[in-house]
């Protein structure tokens, strides 16, 4: 075992209690619903998907909650606290090695229009993950082996931190709920449910305990990289639903025995992902899917990823045209 200092966090149940005692909780939606738009001309109706509390996932979670047997002697209303996590390792300065790895928590009970406002105060800092900086003392390890060992230790450290966050108190609240006084003065039994975890791809690899850009690079399904060119086709959508990723504890135990008992390297020929997934092991028995919570990170994957690359390519095309400098200046002037 090896001790790493610097993990600072707030217990999740304590965060939930403080949030529901805050004045902002008066705007929380505690009961899910379907939002329907009706055309005033021909009266046809369409389902509107705009909030987490009007999604099928929340409706299904509420239905499953009502199917559970009540707590002995408790007749309180049962509601859900929708947890939305976000983490992003960040450098704090352009020069130097100062960095931080914060974990944030949003509540999906609050409308996204209020939740996304810069001064809403709806973002709650849960903790700061420590970093792995122990490899300067290791010798006689190749560059490739060092990278594989570093990735393995980061996954181990990340899920070790989440073992502290998903403590016995949170698991008890997840299973039995916690009685809280809501802003309307009514006592309700609140059940925390994790719906989303937003992160960039390198952190999704840590969360899903998969190999970075491995043969099956998607953290949600098992489609091989060879089929990525089918993206957008109906066949691709069908295959994604037919090949959802599932956590296999037996394979993880076998891989760990190869490494820790058999003396094999982390990235050897017998390599399987040898990191235990805390989400799957602690919440999996309660019906939680650790891979389904990994949603699209719009900022990293679209704004800073696909759209940024596309926009950069379009600017290069403008420069390549006759009078390209003038065309780019005209484009800049439109956004001044």
C-alpha positions as CSV (number, residue, x, y, z in Angstrom):
1,X,0.0,0.0,0.0
2,X,1.0,3.6,-0.6
3,X,-0.4,6.7,1.0
4,X,-1.1,9.8,-1.1
5,X,-2.0,13.0,0.7
6,X,-4.1,15.9,-0.5
7,X,-7.6,14.5,-0.9
8,X,-10.0,17.1,0.5
9,X,-13.7,16.4,0.2
10,X,-17.1,17.0,1.8
11,X,-19.4,14.0,2.5
12,X,-22.1,13.8,-0.2
13,X,-24.9,13.4,2.4
14,X,-23.8,16.6,4.1
15,X,-23.8,18.4,0.8
16,X,-27.4,17.2,0.1
17,X,-28.6,18.3,3.6
18,X,-27.1,21.8,3.2
19,X,-28.5,22.2,-0.3
20,X,-32.0,21.3,0.7
21,X,-31.8,23.7,3.6
22,X,-30.8,26.5,1.3
23,X,-33.3,29.1,0.0
24,X,-32.5,28.1,-3.6
25,X,-34.1,24.7,-2.9
26,X,-37.5,26.5,-3.1
27,X,-37.1,26.4,-6.9
28,X,-36.4,22.7,-7.0
29,X,-38.7,20.3,-8.9
30,X,-39.2,17.3,-6.7
31,X,-41.6,15.4,-8.9
32,X,-40.8,14.5,-12.6
33,X,-43.3,15.1,-15.4
34,X,-43.5,15.0,-19.2
35,X,-43.5,18.4,-20.9
36,X,-45.9,18.4,-23.9
37,X,-46.1,21.1,-26.6
38,X,-49.5,21.5,-28.3
39,X,-49.8,23.2,-31.7
40,X,-52.5,25.9,-31.6
41,X,-53.4,25.3,-35.3
42,X,-53.9,21.6,-35.7
43,X,-53.8,20.5,-32.0
44,X,-51.1,17.9,-32.6
45,X,-48.8,17.3,-29.6
46,X,-45.0,16.7,-29.3
47,X,-42.9,15.7,-26.4
48,X,-40.3,18.3,-25.3
49,X,-37.0,17.1,-23.8
50,X,-35.4,20.1,-22.1
51,X,-34.8,19.3,-18.4
52,X,-33.4,16.4,-16.5
53,X,-36.6,16.2,-14.3
54,X,-38.7,15.8,-17.5
55,X,-36.5,13.0,-19.0
56,X,-37.3,9.3,-19.3
57,X,-34.4,8.5,-17.0
58,X,-35.9,10.5,-14.1
59,X,-39.4,9.2,-14.7
60,X,-38.1,5.6,-14.7
61,X,-36.1,6.3,-11.5
62,X,-39.2,7.7,-9.8
63,X,-41.3,4.7,-10.9
64,X,-38.6,2.3,-9.6
65,X,-38.6,4.3,-6.3
66,X,-42.3,3.9,-5.9
67,X,-42.0,0.2,-6.5
68,X,-39.7,-0.2,-3.5
69,X,-41.3,-1.2,-0.2
70,X,-41.7,1.8,2.2
71,X,-39.5,2.2,5.2
72,X,-41.2,0.7,8.3
73,X,-43.5,3.2,9.9
74,X,-42.8,5.9,7.3
75,X,-45.6,7.4,5.2
76,X,-43.6,10.4,3.9
77,X,-43.5,11.4,0.2
78,X,-40.5,9.9,-1.6
79,X,-38.6,12.2,-3.9
80,X,-35.3,12.1,-5.8
81,X,-32.3,14.4,-5.5
82,X,-30.8,14.3,-9.0
83,X,-27.0,14.4,-8.8
84,X,-25.0,15.7,-11.7
85,X,-21.2,15.5,-11.2
86,X,-18.5,17.2,-13.2
87,X,-14.7,17.0,-12.8
88,X,-11.8,18.4,-14.8
89,X,-8.1,18.3,-14.0
90,X,-6.7,21.8,-14.7
91,X,-3.4,23.7,-14.8
92,X,-3.7,26.8,-12.7
93,X,-1.0,28.8,-14.5
94,X,0.5,28.9,-18.0
95,X,4.0,28.6,-16.6
96,X,4.8,26.2,-13.7
97,X,3.3,22.9,-12.5
98,X,0.5,24.2,-10.2
99,X,-2.6,22.2,-10.9
100,X,-5.9,21.2,-9.4
101,X,-8.5,18.5,-9.9
102,X,-11.8,19.7,-8.5
103,X,-15.1,17.7,-8.3
104,X,-18.3,19.7,-8.7
105,X,-21.9,18.8,-8.1
106,X,-25.1,20.2,-9.6
107,X,-28.6,19.3,-8.7
108,X,-30.9,18.4,-11.7
109,X,-33.9,19.4,-9.7
110,X,-33.1,23.0,-10.6
111,X,-34.0,24.2,-14.1
112,X,-31.0,24.5,-16.4
113,X,-31.7,28.2,-17.0
114,X,-31.1,29.0,-13.4
115,X,-28.4,26.3,-12.9
116,X,-26.3,27.6,-15.7
117,X,-26.3,31.2,-14.7
118,X,-22.8,32.4,-13.7
119,X,-24.0,33.9,-10.4
120,X,-26.6,31.3,-9.5
121,X,-24.5,29.6,-6.8
122,X,-25.9,26.2,-8.0
123,X,-22.4,24.7,-8.4
124,X,-21.2,23.0,-5.3
125,X,-17.6,22.0,-4.8
126,X,-17.4,18.5,-3.3
127,X,-13.7,18.0,-3.2
128,X,-10.3,18.0,-4.8
129,X,-8.6,14.8,-6.1
130,X,-4.9,14.4,-5.5
131,X,-2.4,13.8,-8.3
132,X,0.1,10.9,-8.7
133,X,3.6,12.2,-8.6
134,X,5.7,9.2,-7.4
135,X,7.4,8.2,-10.6
136,X,10.6,10.3,-10.5
137,X,12.1,7.7,-8.1
138,X,11.5,4.7,-10.4
139,X,14.3,3.4,-12.6
140,X,14.8,0.8,-15.3
141,X,11.2,1.3,-16.7
142,X,10.7,2.1,-20.3
143,X,8.8,5.2,-21.5
144,X,5.9,3.0,-22.7
145,X,5.9,1.1,-19.4
146,X,6.0,4.2,-17.4
147,X,3.0,5.7,-19.2
148,X,1.0,2.5,-18.7
149,X,2.0,2.3,-15.0
150,X,1.0,6.0,-14.5
151,X,-2.4,5.4,-16.1
152,X,-3.0,2.3,-13.9
153,X,-2.1,4.3,-10.7
154,X,-4.3,7.2,-11.7
155,X,-7.2,4.9,-12.1
156,X,-6.5,3.2,-8.8
157,X,-6.2,6.6,-7.0
158,X,-9.3,8.0,-8.6
159,X,-11.5,5.1,-7.6
160,X,-9.9,4.9,-4.1
161,X,-11.1,8.6,-3.7
162,X,-14.6,7.7,-4.8
163,X,-14.6,4.9,-2.2
164,X,-14.5,7.6,0.4
165,X,-17.1,9.7,-1.3
166,X,-19.5,6.7,-1.7
167,X,-19.2,6.0,1.9
168,X,-21.6,3.9,4.1
169,X,-23.7,7.0,4.9
170,X,-24.3,7.7,1.2
171,X,-25.0,4.1,0.3
172,X,-27.6,4.0,3.2
173,X,-29.2,7.2,1.9
174,X,-29.2,5.8,-1.6
175,X,-31.0,2.7,-0.4
176,X,-33.3,4.0,2.3
177,X,-33.3,7.8,1.7
178,X,-32.9,10.6,4.2
179,X,-35.7,12.6,5.9
180,X,-35.3,16.3,5.1
181,X,-37.5,19.3,5.6
182,X,-38.1,20.9,2.2
183,X,-38.5,24.7,1.7
184,X,-42.3,24.4,1.6
185,X,-42.2,23.1,5.2
186,X,-43.1,19.5,4.3
187,X,-40.9,16.6,5.5
188,X,-40.0,14.2,2.7
189,X,-37.8,11.2,2.3
190,X,-35.1,12.2,-0.3
191,X,-33.3,9.5,-2.3
192,X,-30.0,10.6,-4.0
193,X,-29.6,9.3,-7.5
194,X,-26.6,9.9,-9.8
195,X,-27.8,10.7,-13.3
196,X,-24.8,12.2,-15.1
197,X,-21.1,12.6,-14.8
198,X,-19.6,15.1,-17.2
199,X,-15.8,14.9,-18.0
200,X,-13.5,15.0,-21.0
201,X,-12.4,11.7,-22.6
202,X,-9.2,11.1,-20.5
203,X,-11.3,11.3,-17.3
204,X,-14.1,9.2,-18.8
205,X,-11.4,6.5,-19.3
206,X,-10.6,6.8,-15.6
207,X,-14.3,6.6,-14.6
208,X,-15.1,3.7,-16.8
209,X,-11.8,1.9,-16.0
210,X,-11.1,1.2,-19.7
211,X,-7.9,1.6,-21.8
212,X,-7.3,5.0,-23.3
213,X,-8.1,4.7,-27.0
214,X,-8.1,0.9,-26.8
215,X,-9.7,-1.4,-29.3
216,X,-13.2,-0.4,-27.9
217,X,-12.6,3.3,-27.1
218,X,-16.2,4.3,-26.3
219,X,-16.9,4.4,-22.5
220,X,-20.5,3.4,-23.0
221,X,-20.5,0.6,-25.6
222,X,-18.2,-2.1,-27.1
223,X,-18.1,-1.0,-30.7
224,X,-14.6,-1.4,-32.2
225,X,-12.7,1.6,-33.6
226,X,-12.9,0.0,-37.0
227,X,-16.6,0.8,-37.1
228,X,-16.2,4.5,-36.2
229,X,-16.7,5.5,-39.9
230,X,-20.4,4.3,-39.6
231,X,-21.1,7.1,-37.1
232,X,-24.6,8.7,-37.8
233,X,-26.0,5.7,-39.6
234,X,-29.0,3.7,-38.3
235,X,-26.8,0.6,-38.2
236,X,-24.3,2.4,-35.9
237,X,-27.2,3.4,-33.5
238,X,-28.5,-0.2,-33.5
239,X,-25.1,-1.7,-32.8
240,X,-24.5,0.8,-29.9
241,X,-27.6,-0.3,-28.1
242,X,-26.9,-4.0,-28.8
243,X,-23.3,-3.8,-27.5
244,X,-23.6,-1.8,-24.3
245,X,-20.6,-2.0,-22.0
246,X,-21.0,-4.1,-18.8
247,X,-18.8,-4.4,-15.8
248,X,-17.2,-7.8,-15.4
249,X,-15.7,-8.3,-11.9
250,X,-14.3,-11.7,-12.7
251,X,-12.1,-10.4,-15.5
252,X,-10.9,-7.6,-13.2
253,X,-9.9,-10.1,-10.5
254,X,-8.2,-12.3,-13.0
255,X,-6.2,-9.3,-14.4
256,X,-5.2,-8.2,-10.9
257,X,-3.9,-11.7,-10.1
258,X,-1.8,-11.7,-13.3
259,X,-0.2,-8.4,-12.2
260,X,0.1,-8.6,-8.4
261,X,0.5,-12.4,-8.0
262,X,2.0,-13.4,-11.4
263,X,4.5,-10.6,-11.7
264,X,3.2,-9.5,-15.1
265,X,3.6,-5.9,-16.3
266,X,0.6,-3.6,-16.3
267,X,0.6,-3.4,-20.1
268,X,1.8,-6.9,-20.8
269,X,0.4,-9.4,-23.2
270,X,-2.0,-10.8,-20.7
271,X,-3.3,-7.3,-19.9
272,X,-6.9,-6.8,-19.0
273,X,-8.2,-3.7,-17.2
274,X,-7.1,-4.5,-13.7
275,X,-8.8,-1.5,-11.9
276,X,-11.8,-2.1,-9.8
277,X,-14.7,0.3,-10.6
278,X,-16.0,1.8,-7.4
279,X,-19.3,3.0,-9.0
280,X,-20.1,-0.5,-10.3
281,X,-19.1,-2.3,-7.1
282,X,-20.9,-0.1,-4.6
283,X,-23.9,1.1,-6.6
284,X,-24.2,-1.7,-9.2
285,X,-26.0,-4.1,-6.8
286,X,-28.6,-1.3,-6.4
287,X,-29.3,-1.2,-10.1
288,X,-26.9,1.7,-11.0
289,X,-25.2,1.6,-14.5
290,X,-21.8,3.2,-14.1
291,X,-21.4,3.6,-17.9
292,X,-24.7,5.1,-18.7
293,X,-24.0,8.1,-16.5
294,X,-21.1,9.2,-18.8
295,X,-22.9,11.8,-21.0
296,X,-21.5,14.0,-23.7
297,X,-19.3,16.8,-22.4
298,X,-20.5,19.6,-24.7
299,X,-17.6,22.0,-23.9
300,X,-14.7,19.5,-24.4
301,X,-16.2,17.3,-27.1
302,X,-18.0,19.9,-29.2
303,X,-16.9,23.5,-28.5
304,X,-13.3,22.7,-27.9
305,X,-13.2,19.5,-29.9
306,X,-15.3,18.9,-33.1
307,X,-16.5,22.5,-33.6
308,X,-13.1,24.1,-32.9
309,X,-11.5,21.8,-35.4
310,X,-14.1,22.5,-38.0
311,X,-14.0,26.2,-37.4
312,X,-10.2,26.2,-37.7
313,X,-10.4,24.3,-41.0
314,X,-12.9,26.8,-42.3
315,X,-10.6,29.7,-41.4
316,X,-7.8,28.0,-43.3
317,X,-10.1,27.7,-46.3
318,X,-10.8,31.4,-46.2
319,X,-7.1,32.2,-46.1
320,X,-6.5,29.9,-49.1
321,X,-9.0,32.0,-51.2
322,X,-7.9,35.1,-53.2
323,X,-7.9,38.0,-50.8
324,X,-8.0,35.6,-47.8
325,X,-6.7,38.1,-45.3
326,X,-9.5,40.5,-46.2
327,X,-12.1,37.8,-45.9
328,X,-10.9,36.7,-42.5
329,X,-10.9,40.4,-41.4
330,X,-14.5,40.8,-42.6
331,X,-15.4,37.7,-40.5
332,X,-13.7,39.0,-37.4
333,X,-15.4,42.4,-37.9
334,X,-18.9,40.7,-37.7
335,X,-18.2,39.4,-34.2
336,X,-16.6,42.6,-32.8
